[in-house]
Amino acid sequence: MYLLHKIDVWSEKHHPLWLDFFRVLLGTVLVWQALYFIANKSAIVQIVDQYGFGFYTMTAVHAIIGIHLVGGILILFGLLTRFAAVIQLPVLLCNIIFIVIPNGFMSIRPEAELTFIVFALVLLFLFEGSGHYSLDNYLKTHNE
């Protein structure tokens, strides 16, 4: 716990304001991806079903959509950003391991690049936190 507190104090002192733009952008991309999966549920069901989830395919699909939607909204507004980043990691790692690597990095679809950019940004905000323009900061400075 002491290490997490030290990381939080360091990130508050060294957090450049322009990173808040990338936090909002990351949250927007995650929410957009969740909405895309909701609109095209058959595509994600087909992807998840090929990995042998069987009866639990729809559970996995709903978990992926929920994690992207809730985590994306939290990251977008800067509320519980580190928690939201942590819950994104398993979904993104499974995407990299099961979809991006077997299809190759230089495939026709741009999923690999987007996945790696989103994964890198999630890792960045896992350590950096919410930033100055966030609900976390607002709640911290306006305690009543």
CYANA upper distance limits for C-alpha pairs under 8 A (distance plus 0.5 A):
  1 MET  CA      5 HIS  CA      6.87
  2 TYR  CA      6 LYS  CA      6.77
  3 LEU  CA      7 ILE  CA      6.74
  4 LEU  CA      8 ASP  CA      6.66
  5 HIS  CA      9 VAL  CA      6.69
  6 LYS  CA     10 TRP  CA      6.60
  7 ILE  CA     11 SER  CA      6.53
  7 ILE  CA    127 PHE  CA      7.45
  7 ILE  CA    128 GLU  CA      8.43
  8 ASP  CA     12 GLU  CA      6.72
  8 ASP  CA    127 PHE  CA      8.28
  8 ASP  CA    128 GLU  CA      7.94
  8 ASP  CA    129 GLY  CA      7.71
  9 VAL  CA     13 LYS  CA      7.03
 10 TRP  CA     14 HIS  CA      6.70
 11 SER  CA     15 HIS  CA      5.91
 11 SER  CA    127 PHE  CA      7.90
 11 SER  CA    128 GLU  CA      5.69
 11 SER  CA    129 GLY  CA      7.42
 12 GLU  CA    128 GLU  CA      8.34
 12 GLU  CA    131 GLY  CA      7.52
 15 HIS  CA     19 LEU  CA      7.75
 15 HIS  CA    128 GLU  CA      7.34
 15 HIS  CA    131 GLY  CA      6.74
 15 HIS  CA    132 HIS  CA      8.30
 16 PRO  CA     20 ASP  CA      8.36
 16 PRO  CA    131 GLY  CA      8.39
 17 LEU  CA     21 PHE  CA      8.25
 17 LEU  CA    131 GLY  CA      7.67
 17 LEU  CA    132 HIS  CA      7.23
 17 LEU  CA    133 TYR  CA      8.43
 18 TRP  CA     22 PHE  CA      7.70
 19 LEU  CA     23 ARG  CA      6.80
 19 LEU  CA    131 GLY  CA      7.94
 20 ASP  CA     24 VAL  CA      6.76
 20 ASP  CA    130 SER  CA      7.91
 20 ASP  CA    131 GLY  CA      6.52
 20 ASP  CA    132 HIS  CA      7.79
 20 ASP  CA    133 TYR  CA      7.03
 20 ASP  CA    134 SER  CA      8.47
 21 PHE  CA     25 LEU  CA      6.66
 22 PHE  CA     26 LEU  CA      6.43
 22 PHE  CA    121 LEU  CA      8.38
 23 ARG  CA     27 GLY  CA      6.70
 23 ARG  CA     75 ILE  CA      6.92
 23 ARG  CA     76 LEU  CA      6.83
 23 ARG  CA     78 GLY  CA      8.10
 23 ARG  CA    121 LEU  CA      8.37
 23 ARG  CA    125 PHE  CA      7.82
 23 ARG  CA    130 SER  CA      8.08
 24 VAL  CA     28 THR  CA      6.63
 24 VAL  CA     75 ILE  CA      7.34
 24 VAL  CA     76 LEU  CA      5.03
 24 VAL  CA     77 PHE  CA      7.55
 24 VAL  CA     78 GLY  CA      8.42
 25 LEU  CA     29 VAL  CA      6.69
 25 LEU  CA     76 LEU  CA      7.76
 26 LEU  CA     30 LEU  CA      6.74
 26 LEU  CA     72 GLY  CA      7.83
 26 LEU  CA     75 ILE  CA      7.76
 26 LEU  CA     76 LEU  CA      7.53
 26 LEU  CA    118 VAL  CA      7.34
 26 LEU  CA    121 LEU  CA      7.59
 26 LEU  CA    122 VAL  CA      8.37
 27 GLY  CA     31 VAL  CA      6.67
 27 GLY  CA     71 GLY  CA      8.06
 27 GLY  CA     72 GLY  CA      4.71
 27 GLY  CA     73 ILE  CA      6.49
 27 GLY  CA     74 LEU  CA      7.84
 27 GLY  CA     75 ILE  CA      5.41
 27 GLY  CA     76 LEU  CA      4.56
 27 GLY  CA     77 PHE  CA      8.32
 28 THR  CA     32 TRP  CA      6.47
 28 THR  CA     72 GLY  CA      7.04
 28 THR  CA     73 ILE  CA      8.15
 28 THR  CA     76 LEU  CA      6.72
 29 VAL  CA     33 GLN  CA      6.55
 29 VAL  CA     72 GLY  CA      7.99
 30 LEU  CA     34 ALA  CA      6.76
 30 LEU  CA     68 HIS  CA      5.92
 30 LEU  CA     69 LEU  CA      7.10
 30 LEU  CA     71 GLY  CA      8.04
 30 LEU  CA     72 GLY  CA      5.27
 31 VAL  CA     35 LEU  CA      6.71
 31 VAL  CA     68 HIS  CA      6.68
 31 VAL  CA     69 LEU  CA      5.47
 31 VAL  CA     70 VAL  CA      8.37
 31 VAL  CA     72 GLY  CA      5.49
 31 VAL  CA     73 ILE  CA      7.01
 32 TRP  CA     36 TYR  CA      6.58
 33 GLN  CA     37 PHE  CA      6.69
 33 GLN  CA     68 HIS  CA      7.63
 34 ALA  CA     38 ILE  CA      6.71
 34 ALA  CA     64 ILE  CA      8.48
 34 ALA  CA     65 ILE  CA      5.58
 34 ALA  CA     66 GLY  CA      7.93
 34 ALA  CA     68 HIS  CA      5.93
 34 ALA  CA     69 LEU  CA      5.80
 35 LEU  CA     39 ALA  CA      6.66
 35 LEU  CA     65 ILE  CA      8.44
 35 LEU  CA     69 LEU  CA      8.09
 36 TYR  CA     40 ASN  CA      6.50
 37 PHE  CA     41 LYS  CA      5.76
 37 PHE  CA     43 ALA  CA      8.10
 37 PHE  CA     44 ILE  CA      6.93
 37 PHE  CA     65 ILE  CA      7.12
 38 ILE  CA     65 ILE  CA      7.67
 40 ASN  CA     44 ILE  CA      7.61
 41 LYS  CA     45 VAL  CA      6.56
 42 SER  CA     46 GLN  CA      6.57
 43 ALA  CA     47 ILE  CA      6.90
 44 ILE  CA     48 VAL  CA      6.58
 44 ILE  CA     61 VAL  CA      7.28
 45 VAL  CA     49 ASP  CA      6.28
 45 VAL  CA     57 THR  CA      7.38
 45 VAL  CA     58 MET  CA      7.51
 45 VAL  CA     61 VAL  CA      6.87
 46 GLN  CA     50 GLN  CA      6.96
 47 ILE  CA     51 TYR  CA      8.07
 48 VAL  CA     52 GLY  CA      8.21
 48 VAL  CA     53 PHE  CA      7.66
 48 VAL  CA     57 THR  CA      6.79
 48 VAL  CA     60 ALA  CA      7.93
 48 VAL  CA     61 VAL  CA      7.51
 49 ASP  CA     53 PHE  CA      6.49
 49 ASP  CA     54 GLY  CA      7.20
 49 ASP  CA     57 THR  CA      6.29
 52 GLY  CA     57 THR  CA      8.49
 53 PHE  CA     57 THR  CA      5.49
 53 PHE  CA     60 ALA  CA      8.38
 56 TYR  CA     60 ALA  CA      6.71
 57 THR  CA     61 VAL  CA      6.69
 58 MET  CA     62 HIS  CA      6.55
 59 THR  CA     63 ALA  CA      6.57
 60 ALA  CA     64 ILE  CA      6.64
 61 VAL  CA     65 ILE  CA      6.74
 62 HIS  CA     66 GLY  CA      6.41
 63 ALA  CA     67 ILE  CA      6.43
 64 ILE  CA     68 HIS  CA      6.68
 64 ILE  CA     91 VAL  CA      7.18
 65 ILE  CA     69 LEU  CA      6.51
 66 GLY  CA     70 VAL  CA      6.34
 66 GLY  CA     71 GLY  CA      8.40
 67 ILE  CA     71 GLY  CA      5.99
 67 ILE  CA     72 GLY  CA      8.31
 67 ILE  CA     87 ILE  CA      7.29
 67 ILE  CA     88 GLN  CA      7.10
 68 HIS  CA     72 GLY  CA      6.00
 68 HIS  CA     88 GLN  CA      7.41
 69 LEU  CA     73 ILE  CA      6.68
 70 VAL  CA     74 LEU  CA      6.70
 70 VAL  CA     84 ALA  CA      8.32
 71 GLY  CA     75 ILE  CA      6.59
 71 GLY  CA     84 ALA  CA      5.12
 71 GLY  CA     85 ALA  CA      7.58
 71 GLY  CA     87 ILE  CA      7.62
 71 GLY  CA     88 GLN  CA      7.31
 72 GLY  CA     76 LEU  CA      6.38
 72 GLY  CA     84 ALA  CA      7.92
 73 ILE  CA     77 PHE  CA      6.78
 74 LEU  CA     78 GLY  CA      6.31
 74 LEU  CA     79 LEU  CA      5.50
 74 LEU  CA     80 LEU  CA      6.81
 74 LEU  CA     81 THR  CA      6.68
 74 LEU  CA     84 ALA  CA      6.77
 75 ILE  CA     79 LEU  CA      6.83
 75 ILE  CA     80 LEU  CA      7.87
 75 ILE  CA     81 THR  CA      5.60
 75 ILE  CA     84 ALA  CA      6.86
 75 ILE  CA     85 ALA  CA      8.09
 75 ILE  CA    130 SER  CA      8.15
 77 PHE  CA    134 SER  CA      6.37
 77 PHE  CA    135 LEU  CA      6.62
 78 GLY  CA    130 SER  CA      5.45
 78 GLY  CA    131 GLY  CA      7.96
 78 GLY  CA    133 TYR  CA      8.10
 78 GLY  CA    134 SER  CA      4.90
 78 GLY  CA    135 LEU  CA      5.82
 78 GLY  CA    136 ASP  CA      6.52
 79 LEU  CA    130 SER  CA      7.57
 79 LEU  CA    134 SER  CA      7.25
 79 LEU  CA    135 LEU  CA      5.78
 79 LEU  CA    136 ASP  CA      5.64
 80 LEU  CA     84 ALA  CA      6.68
 80 LEU  CA    130 SER  CA      8.10
 80 LEU  CA    136 ASP  CA      7.33
 81 THR  CA     85 ALA  CA      6.57
 81 THR  CA    125 PHE  CA      7.50
 81 THR  CA    126 LEU  CA      7.67
 81 THR  CA    129 GLY  CA      6.37
 81 THR  CA    130 SER  CA      6.02
 82 ARG  CA     86 VAL  CA      6.69
 82 ARG  CA    125 PHE  CA      7.03
 82 ARG  CA    126 LEU  CA      5.19
 82 ARG  CA    127 PHE  CA      7.78
 82 ARG  CA    129 GLY  CA      6.24
 82 ARG  CA    130 SER  CA      8.07
 83 PHE  CA     87 ILE  CA      6.90
 83 PHE  CA    126 LEU  CA      8.26
 84 ALA  CA     88 GLN  CA      6.89
 85 ALA  CA     89 LEU  CA      7.04
 85 ALA  CA    122 VAL  CA      5.83
 85 ALA  CA    123 LEU  CA      7.57
 85 ALA  CA    125 PHE  CA      7.26
 85 ALA  CA    126 LEU  CA      5.98
 86 VAL  CA     90 PRO  CA      8.37
 86 VAL  CA    126 LEU  CA      7.34
 87 ILE  CA     91 VAL  CA      8.21
 88 GLN  CA     92 LEU  CA      6.75
 88 GLN  CA    122 VAL  CA      7.89
 89 LEU  CA     93 LEU  CA      6.45
 89 LEU  CA    119 PHE  CA      7.80
 89 LEU  CA    122 VAL  CA      7.94
 90 PRO  CA     94 CYS  CA      6.58
 91 VAL  CA     95 ASN  CA      6.69
 92 LEU  CA     96 ILE  CA      6.70
 92 LEU  CA    115 THR  CA      7.50
 92 LEU  CA    119 PHE  CA      6.89
 93 LEU  CA     97 ILE  CA      6.53
 94 CYS  CA     98 PHE  CA      6.18
 94 CYS  CA     99 ILE  CA      8.13
 95 ASN  CA     99 ILE  CA      5.77
 95 ASN  CA    100 VAL  CA      6.92
 95 ASN  CA    115 THR  CA      8.16
 96 ILE  CA    100 VAL  CA      5.26
 96 ILE  CA    101 ILE  CA      6.53
 96 ILE  CA    112 ALA  CA      8.13
 96 ILE  CA    115 THR  CA      7.64
 96 ILE  CA    116 PHE  CA      8.43
 97 ILE  CA    101 ILE  CA      6.18
 97 ILE  CA    102 PRO  CA      8.00
 98 PHE  CA    102 PRO  CA      6.93
 99 ILE  CA    103 ASN  CA      6.69
100 VAL  CA    104 GLY  CA      6.55
100 VAL  CA    105 PHE  CA      6.98
100 VAL  CA    111 GLU  CA      7.80
100 VAL  CA    112 ALA  CA      6.02
101 ILE  CA    105 PHE  CA      7.00
103 ASN  CA    107 SER  CA      7.07
105 PHE  CA    112 ALA  CA      6.45
105 PHE  CA    113 GLU  CA      8.43
106 MET  CA    112 ALA  CA      8.35
107 SER  CA    112 ALA  CA      8.41
110 PRO  CA    114 LEU  CA      7.03
111 GLU  CA    115 THR  CA      6.39
112 ALA  CA    116 PHE  CA      6.72
113 GLU  CA    117 ILE  CA      6.66
114 LEU  CA    118 VAL  CA      6.52
115 THR  CA    119 PHE  CA      6.47
116 PHE  CA    120 ALA  CA      6.52
117 ILE  CA    121 LEU  CA      6.68
118 VAL  CA    122 VAL  CA      6.54
119 PHE  CA    123 LEU  CA      6.75
120 ALA  CA    124 LEU  CA      6.65
121 LEU  CA    125 PHE  CA      6.70
122 VAL  CA    126 LEU  CA      6.53
123 LEU  CA    127 PHE  CA      7.18
124 LEU  CA    128 GLU  CA      6.46
125 PHE  CA    129 GLY  CA      5.56
125 PHE  CA    130 SER  CA      7.49
130 SER  CA    134 SER  CA      6.46
130 SER  CA    136 ASP  CA      7.10
130 SER  CA    137 ASN  CA      7.89
131 GLY  CA    137 ASN  CA      7.44
132 HIS  CA    137 ASN  CA      6.40
133 TYR  CA    137 ASN  CA      7.31
133 TYR  CA    138 TYR  CA      8.14
134 SER  CA    138 TYR  CA      6.78
135 LEU  CA    139 LEU  CA      6.46
136 ASP  CA    140 LYS  CA      6.63
137 ASN  CA    141 THR  CA      6.64
138 TYR  CA    142 HIS  CA      6.42
139 LEU  CA    143 ASN  CA      6.68
